[in-house]
Amino acid sequence: MKLQWKSFSADQESRFSALRDRKSLIGMALKFLKKDVSRTDRTHPFFEGENNTNVQMLQEILMTYCMYNFDLGYVQGMSDLLSPILVVMQDEVDAFWCFAGGSNFELEQQGMKNQLQDLHRLLHFVDSQLCSYLEKHDSGNLYFAFRWLLILFKRDFKFMEIMRLWEVLWTGLPCKNFHLLICVAILDSEKMTIMENDYGLTEILKHVNEMSYKINLEETLRKAEAIYFQIKNSKYRSDVVETILDLEHLPPQVPPPQKSEESSPSDKNGIAMISSQKSWRKHRYQ
């Protein structure tokens, strides 16, 4: 595939109508690709410095991917997702296939839409108050979390933290879709800030962007794991939640009715009322 895009001649292009028709779009995509690659993780030792061959390798893998997935082409964020993979693999071919097999990028983005819907369902189960607040403030679609899911928090944690986070996520433990619980944990940490300041759509988007590289990874992982165990141990989790996290199915449970508070007896006569209250408290104590 790499040889394909490297060896196109003008004569070949003249007989490749699909390529000619889309050449302007391809040229624009490649322009964005080169621009993104030139500024991706350039402070990391693997990519720093001028004329770095690893930067060239990053670019060539992405250009090869454009030939592999011709209809999709290049999408901003791909260089962010590929960079840590290349640092670990340090091999062009291995890095390419790891990237191609684990990418969230799709032409119709149906996978991303499904993930956002699943995130909404989990958030509604874990914290219906926050979920309701977001819905009332034009943020119920959770589009502010789109970047988190698309490139797996790559722009939200530092490079070494991302290596640790991805290693955790790719173990598949403690459950399927644990990255969605990471999102829930982050939102739980920011709940009071969002609600007390009465943030709307614009403010929430701004706040999420400003959180970049400021999130405590270890605290977030602990909180996400705690949320998982709370859901797992809940008798009232829904079938949908069980499916999202791949939990064992439990038979439906009906929450127990709320007990109405017993009111103390009253009497117009103050002495009689006090006596009655003492008797009531003694009965409750026993």
N, C-alpha and C positions, 0 to 999 in steps of 0.2 A: 504493500500500500504506500509506503514511503517513496518507493521508486516511481510510483504513478504520478504523484504531484511534482516530483523533482524532474521528471523526464518528459513532460508535455512539450511537444514542439508546436510551432505555429501551424505547421501542416496538419498535425493531429487535431488541433483546436478548430481548424476550418471545417473538419468533418464531424465535429462534436457539437451538434446544435444545442443540446441541453446546457453544455458548458458555456457556449457563447451567450445564450439567453440569460444565464445567471452570473456571468462573469463580473458584472458591476456589483452584484450583491456579495459575491465571493470576495471581491477586492475590498469592499467595505468591512466585511467580517475579518479579513486578514489584517486590515489596518487596526481594528480594535484589538485583535489578538496580539499583535506586536507591541502595541501600546501597553496592554495589561501585563504582558510578560516582562517588559522592561522595568516595571515597578513592583513586581511580585516578590516579596521576602528578600529584597536586595541587601538587607542588613544581616541576613543569616550567612554564616561562613561559607555555606555551600554555594551561594549565589552572589556573594559580594565581589566587587571589583569590576574593572572594565574588561571587555573581551573574554568574559567567563564562558567556558565551553558548556557548563551546566545550564546556563541561561539559554544558550543555543539549543541544547537538548530539550529543555522544557518547551521551547517554541516549536521544535520539529515534531515532538510528540503530539502537540495540539493540532498542528497542520495535518499530520497523518490521521488524526481522529476526524478531521473535517472530511477526509476522503472516505473514512470508514462509515461515518454517519452523514452522508452528503446532504440529505434533506434538512437536518438540524444545523449542521455547520458549527460555527463557534458561538458560544454564549458567554457573556461576561460572568465571571465567577469560576470558570473552568480552571483557570491558571491557579486560583486559590486552592481548589480541591486537589489538583495534581501535584502541587509543590511538595507537600509533606510525603506523598507517596514516592516521589522521585528521590527525595533525601534518604528515605529508608531503603528503597530498592537499589538505587545507584546503578540502574541498568535500564536502558531505553525501552527494550522490548517488554520486560517484566512490568515496568511502570505503566506502559501503554495498556496492557491487558488488565491490570488492576484497576486503572482508571475507567476503562471501557465497561468493566463488569460491575463497578460500584457507583456509577454516576446517577445523580437525581435528575439530570437534564433530559427533557423530553419535548417533542414538538408541540403537543397539545397540553402538556403539564398536568395531565390527569392524575398522575401519581402525587404531585404536590397538592392538588386540590383534595385528594383523599386524605393525605396526612393532616392538612389543616382541619378537615372535618373531624378526624379522629382526635386531634388535639382539643377541639372544642368539646367533644363528648367527654373526654377525660377531665377537662377543667370543670365542666358542669357538674360532674360527679364529685370531684374533690372539693371544689369551692364554688358553689352555685351563686354565692353573693358576688364574688368577683366576676364571674361569667355574666351575671345579670347586669352588672355595672358596665362592662365592656359593650354589651348589646345595646344598652341605652345611650352609649356615647359613640355610636357608629363604628365600633371596633369589634363587633361580634364575629366578623369573618376572620379575625386574627391575622390579617395581612402583615401586621408589623412583625410577625414571627416567620415570614416567608424566607428571609435571608438565613435565619437560624437553621431552617430545615434544608434549604437548597444546598448550602455548602458546609453543613454540619458544624456550625458555630465557628468557622475558620477565622472570621473577622471579629470575633467576640472574646477569644482567649489568646494568650501569647503562644508562640510557636511550640515550645516544649509542653505547655499545658494541652495544646491540641493533640500532640502525639499521645499523651496519656489518656485524654478523653476518648479519642478514636479507638485506642486499644481496648478501653473498657466497653465501648459500644459494640465493637466487632466481636467480642466474646459471646454476645447474645445473652449475657447474664446481667441482672437477675431475671430478665424477662424479655420477650419480644417488644420492639418499639420503645426501648428504654429512653431513647433520645426524646420522645414526646414527654416523658416524665421529667427529663432535664428542663424542658420548656416550662412545665407546670411549676417546677421548683423555683426557677428564676422569677416567674410571675408572682409566686407566693412571697418571695423576698421583696418584691417591689410593690406589693399590693397596697400597703399603707401610703406610700409615696404617691401612687397614682390616684387613689381614692380621696385622700385627705386634701390633695391639691386640686381635686375636681378636674383632672386631665381629660381633654377630649381627644378626638382622632389625631389632630396635628401634634398636640403635646405628647401623646403616647408614642407616636412615631419618633419624635425628637428625643424623648427620654430613652427609648430603646437604642437609638443610634449612639447616644452619648454614653451608654453603658459599656461600649466596646473597650475591651482589655481591662475593665474594672471589676468584672465579676469574679468572685472567689470560687475557684473550681472545686476545691476540697469540700467546702461548705455546701455547694450546690449538689455534688455527688451524694453527700450524706443525706441531704434533704430529699433528693429524688428517690434514694433507696428507702427512706422512711415512708415516703408516700406510697411506694410500691407495696410495702408490707402492710400499711393501713388498708389499701385496697384488697390485697390478698386475704386479709383476715376479716374483711367485712362480709357479713351474711347477706347484705342487701345490694351487692354489686349487680349490675345489669348484665344481660347476655352480651350486649354490645361491648361493654368494658372488658368482659372476659375474652371476647374474640380479639380485641385490639392488643391485649397483653398476653394472649394465649394462656389464660388461666384455666384451671379445672372448672368445669361447669358445676354450679351449685343449684339445687332446686329452688324455685322462687320462694322468697321469704316476705312475709307481711310485717312491716314495722309495728311494734306494740303500740297500742293507743296511748296517747298522753293522759296521765292521771291529772284530774282536776284538783286544784289545791283546795283542801278543806278549810272552810272559813270558820273562825271561832264564833261560838254562839254569842248573841248579844241580847241585852235586856235594857229596858228603860231605867230600871233600878241599878245604879252603879255598883252596889254591893253584890247584888245577885249576879251581875255580869262578871265581876272579878272572880267570884266563887265558881261560876260556870267555866271561866277560862282556865282556872287552876285545875279543875276536874278534867277538862279537855287535854291540857298539857300532860297531866299525869297519865291519862289513857294513852296518849301518843308515845310517851316515854316507855311505858310498859310494853 
